[in-house]
Amino acid sequence: MTSPIIHRVTTLDLAVRPVVWPFAEQRRAEIAAHFAERQRERPKIWNGQILLGCDPMFSDGHLAATYFETDFASFLAWRDWGFPDSAVFNGFGMGALRTSDGAFVMGEMAQHTSTAGRIYFPSGTPDLDDVRDGMLDIPGSVVREIEEETGLIPGDYTAEADWHCVVTGQAIAMMQILNLDMPGEAARARIEANLADQDEPELSAIHLVRGMDDLTPTMPRFVTAFIAQQFAAR
């Protein structure tokens, strides 16, 4: 297993183009059967259209890649089967919420989601709602996911200019630090109040990470690598 690589970039050039994914076409019957099984386990998951990436290139503070449309069932099978097509990657934005007293705020995914129990920053697999003029709008995706999952809006935080792109296997997590003008406990209380008002929130708990001792095995490697880098820089 290779160690995560973190690229710090200032621009994202992510074009959405019509691409036929051979994996999804050739294994359609197997994919449908796999999704039906997963749906029996978690009836709330749905087979919507999402975006995956290919041909990523980092150069001079810049990330360029091509994205294409596929269905969630194909993505889920690709992920669950160990990423059989290594030319494809799952590239998504994450809002790394950081409070005024230096804590990072993460959410624990609820049991009805496809990543139940995992703990990470607000995020989501890009979909067609994130496309603007043929380009994938990762900053817009982050804003949308932050509001949907936590209730926080752009007026509640200040976004730093750079993106920390953490490459782990077939995932590229594009993280942007969002500085909240409130301490950790206040941020957690506000988000928990918002979750309590939702009929079926995506998050089941809010975690504050103040140091390496707060990391857990349920946090993905791209999250722990980012956190380690941030705390090492302090």
C-alpha positions as CSV (number, residue, x, y, z in Angstrom):
1,M,0.0,0.0,0.0
2,T,1.5,3.3,-1.1
3,S,1.7,6.3,1.2
4,P,-0.6,9.2,0.5
5,I,0.8,12.0,-1.6
6,I,-0.4,15.6,-1.0
7,H,-0.3,18.2,-3.7
8,R,-1.0,21.8,-2.8
9,V,-2.6,23.6,-5.7
10,T,-4.4,26.9,-6.4
11,T,-6.4,26.0,-9.5
12,L,-8.7,23.1,-10.5
13,D,-9.3,22.5,-14.2
14,L,-11.8,19.6,-14.3
15,A,-13.6,19.2,-17.6
16,V,-16.7,17.0,-17.9
17,R,-16.8,15.1,-21.1
18,P,-18.8,12.2,-22.6
19,V,-16.7,9.1,-21.9
20,V,-17.8,5.4,-22.2
21,W,-16.6,3.5,-19.2
22,P,-15.8,-0.1,-20.3
23,F,-16.0,-1.5,-16.8
24,A,-19.6,-0.3,-16.4
25,E,-20.6,-1.5,-19.9
26,Q,-19.0,-4.9,-19.8
27,R,-20.0,-5.9,-16.3
28,R,-23.5,-4.4,-16.2
29,A,-25.3,-7.5,-15.0
30,E,-22.9,-8.2,-12.2
31,I,-23.1,-4.5,-11.2
32,A,-26.9,-4.6,-11.0
33,A,-26.8,-7.8,-8.9
34,H,-24.3,-6.2,-6.5
35,F,-26.3,-3.0,-6.1
36,A,-29.5,-5.0,-5.4
37,E,-27.6,-6.8,-2.6
38,R,-26.3,-3.6,-1.2
39,Q,-29.7,-2.0,-1.4
40,R,-31.2,-4.8,0.6
41,E,-28.7,-4.0,3.3
42,R,-29.2,-0.3,3.2
43,P,-32.6,0.5,1.4
44,K,-32.0,4.2,1.5
45,I,-29.1,4.2,-1.1
46,W,-30.1,5.2,-4.6
47,N,-28.7,4.7,-8.0
48,G,-28.3,8.3,-9.1
49,Q,-25.8,9.7,-11.7
50,I,-22.4,10.7,-10.4
51,L,-19.1,11.8,-11.8
52,L,-15.7,10.0,-11.7
53,G,-12.4,11.2,-13.0
54,C,-9.5,10.0,-15.2
55,D,-6.2,11.4,-16.5
56,P,-5.2,13.5,-13.5
57,M,-2.2,15.7,-13.9
58,F,-0.5,17.9,-11.3
59,S,1.8,20.7,-12.4
60,D,2.8,24.1,-11.1
61,G,0.1,24.4,-8.5
62,H,-2.5,23.2,-10.9
63,L,-4.7,20.1,-11.2
64,A,-6.2,19.1,-14.5
65,A,-8.4,16.0,-15.1
66,T,-11.3,14.7,-17.1
67,Y,-14.6,13.7,-15.5
68,F,-17.4,11.5,-16.9
69,E,-20.9,10.5,-15.9
70,T,-21.8,7.1,-14.6
71,D,-24.3,5.6,-12.2
72,F,-23.8,5.1,-8.5
73,A,-24.2,1.3,-8.8
74,S,-21.2,1.1,-11.1
75,F,-19.1,3.3,-8.8
76,L,-20.1,1.2,-5.8
77,A,-19.1,-2.0,-7.5
78,W,-15.8,-0.5,-8.7
79,R,-15.1,0.6,-5.1
80,D,-16.2,-2.6,-3.4
81,W,-14.4,-4.9,-5.8
82,G,-11.0,-3.2,-5.2
83,F,-10.9,-0.7,-8.1
84,P,-10.5,-3.1,-11.0
85,D,-10.1,-0.2,-13.5
86,S,-7.0,1.7,-12.2
87,A,-7.3,4.4,-14.9
88,V,-10.3,5.9,-13.1
89,F,-10.3,7.8,-9.8
90,N,-12.8,9.1,-7.3
91,G,-12.1,12.8,-7.0
92,F,-14.2,14.8,-4.6
93,G,-14.1,18.1,-2.6
94,M,-14.0,18.3,1.2
95,G,-14.5,21.2,3.4
96,A,-11.9,21.0,6.2
97,L,-13.7,23.0,8.8
98,R,-11.2,24.5,11.4
99,T,-12.5,26.3,14.4
100,S,-11.0,29.4,16.0
101,D,-9.3,27.3,18.7
102,G,-7.6,25.1,16.2
103,A,-9.9,22.0,16.2
104,F,-10.9,20.3,12.9
105,V,-14.6,19.4,12.7
106,M,-15.6,16.0,11.2
107,G,-18.9,14.1,10.9
108,E,-19.6,10.4,11.4
109,M,-21.7,9.0,8.6
110,A,-25.2,7.7,9.6
111,Q,-26.1,4.0,9.3
112,H,-28.4,4.4,6.3
113,T,-25.5,5.8,4.1
114,S,-23.1,3.7,2.0
115,T,-20.2,4.7,4.2
116,A,-21.8,4.2,7.5
117,G,-19.5,4.7,10.5
118,R,-16.8,6.5,8.6
119,I,-15.6,9.8,10.0
120,Y,-14.4,12.6,7.8
121,F,-15.0,16.2,6.6
122,P,-18.3,17.1,4.9
123,S,-18.0,15.9,1.3
124,G,-19.9,14.1,-1.4
125,T,-19.2,12.3,-4.7
126,P,-19.7,15.0,-7.4
127,D,-22.8,14.8,-9.5
128,L,-24.5,16.6,-12.4
129,D,-25.6,19.4,-10.0
130,D,-21.9,20.3,-9.7
131,V,-21.4,21.0,-13.4
132,R,-21.1,24.6,-14.6
133,D,-20.5,25.3,-18.3
134,G,-18.9,21.9,-18.9
135,M,-16.6,22.1,-15.9
136,L,-16.8,20.4,-12.5
137,D,-17.3,23.1,-9.9
138,I,-15.6,21.5,-6.8
139,P,-15.7,24.8,-4.8
140,G,-19.5,24.9,-5.3
141,S,-19.8,21.2,-4.4
142,V,-18.0,21.9,-1.1
143,V,-20.3,24.7,-0.3
144,R,-23.4,22.6,-1.1
145,E,-22.2,19.6,0.9
146,I,-21.3,21.8,3.9
147,E,-24.7,23.3,4.0
148,E,-26.5,20.0,3.5
149,E,-24.6,18.1,6.1
150,T,-24.0,20.7,8.8
151,G,-26.3,23.7,8.1
152,L,-23.3,26.0,7.9
153,I,-23.3,28.6,5.0
154,P,-20.4,30.6,3.4
155,G,-21.0,33.5,5.7
156,D,-20.0,31.2,8.6
157,Y,-16.5,30.6,7.4
158,T,-13.6,32.0,5.4
159,A,-12.1,29.7,2.7
160,E,-8.4,29.6,2.2
161,A,-7.2,29.9,-1.4
162,D,-5.2,26.7,-1.7
163,W,-6.5,23.1,-2.2
164,H,-4.7,20.2,-0.5
165,C,-5.1,17.3,-2.9
166,V,-4.5,14.1,-1.1
167,V,-3.9,11.1,-3.4
168,T,-4.5,7.7,-1.9
169,G,-4.8,4.8,-4.4
170,Q,-7.8,5.6,-6.6
171,A,-9.0,8.5,-4.6
172,I,-8.1,12.2,-4.8
173,A,-9.6,14.2,-1.9
174,M,-9.5,17.9,-2.8
175,M,-9.5,19.6,0.6
176,Q,-10.0,23.3,1.3
177,I,-9.5,24.7,4.8
178,L,-12.6,26.6,6.0
179,N,-11.9,28.8,9.0
180,L,-14.8,29.2,11.4
181,D,-15.1,32.2,13.6
182,M,-16.2,30.1,16.6
183,P,-14.5,27.7,19.0
184,G,-14.9,23.9,18.6
185,E,-17.6,23.2,21.2
186,A,-19.7,26.0,19.8
187,A,-19.3,24.7,16.3
188,R,-20.3,21.2,17.4
189,A,-23.3,22.4,19.3
190,R,-24.5,24.4,16.3
191,I,-24.1,21.5,13.9
192,E,-25.8,19.1,16.3
193,A,-28.8,21.4,16.7
194,N,-29.1,21.5,12.9
195,L,-28.9,17.7,12.7
196,A,-31.7,17.4,15.3
197,D,-34.0,19.4,13.0
198,Q,-33.5,17.0,10.1
199,D,-35.7,14.0,9.5
200,E,-32.9,11.8,8.3
201,P,-29.5,13.5,8.7
202,E,-26.4,12.1,6.8
203,L,-24.4,12.5,10.0
204,S,-24.9,10.6,13.3
205,A,-22.2,12.4,15.4
206,I,-19.8,15.3,15.3
207,H,-16.1,14.8,16.2
208,L,-13.5,17.5,17.1
209,V,-9.9,16.6,16.2
210,R,-7.4,18.7,18.2
211,G,-4.4,16.4,17.8
212,M,-3.1,13.1,16.5
213,D,-4.5,11.3,19.5
214,D,-8.0,12.1,18.3
215,L,-7.6,10.1,15.0
216,T,-9.4,6.8,14.8
217,P,-9.3,3.8,12.5
218,T,-12.7,4.8,11.0
219,M,-11.1,7.9,9.4
220,P,-9.9,7.3,5.8
221,R,-6.2,7.5,5.0
222,F,-6.6,10.7,3.0
223,V,-8.1,12.4,6.1
224,T,-5.4,11.2,8.6
225,A,-2.6,12.1,6.1
226,F,-4.0,15.6,5.8
227,I,-4.4,16.0,9.6
228,A,-0.9,14.8,10.2
229,Q,0.5,17.3,7.8
230,Q,-1.5,20.2,9.3
231,F,-0.4,19.4,12.9
232,A,3.2,18.9,11.9
233,A,3.2,22.4,10.4
234,R,2.1,24.0,13.6
